[in-house]
Each structure stands twice: as C-alpha cells, then as structure tokens.
C-alpha cells in the first residue's frame, strides 16, 4: 500500500474493514480495502466510503492483477472481465 496515502487513508481503511469485515467476492475475512474506481484516475474518490469495498488478500490481488492486464482502454473487456462492446452478445442478452 503506498505510503503517500497517509493517516486519513489508514484510519478510513481500518474503520471500513471494521464495518465490512468480509470479502465482497468470496465471503472470507477481509484484509484489504479496494478502491472501486482507481485512485490514479479518480484521486478525488480516494477517501470516499462509497468507492470502497472489502476484500481478502487473494481476491484483491486478482483484482489488481486484472486491472494491470486491462490498463489499455482499447481492451475488449472491462476490469471485471465483461465485454465493453455494447453490441457483444452478452450485453445484448442483458437488454
């Protein structure tokens, strides 16, 4: 975790895990707090409670790895692995 996040982040992180003690993805005990919208592109949301989710270390590592793979905005998939093309059959079926 970057040291530049500072005391306010560490305090918020501790409080968030207290109120959200289980991983949103698998239900195991949470060890990490994930920013839904990344801090690099949305620094204004760094301390926003609504931009956070609790995760176990394993799920958070997978999410971080997936973000790094899909950093290219021309990727056919978003960070969750869903197709970005609105005409893709998966997206058409949702309509």
Buried (B, 14 or more C-beta within 10 A) or exposed (E): EEEEBEEEBEEBBEEBBEEBEBBBBEEEEBBBBBBBBBBEEEEEBBBEEEBBBBBBEBBBEEBBEBEEEBEEEEEEBEBEEEBEEEEBEEEEEEE
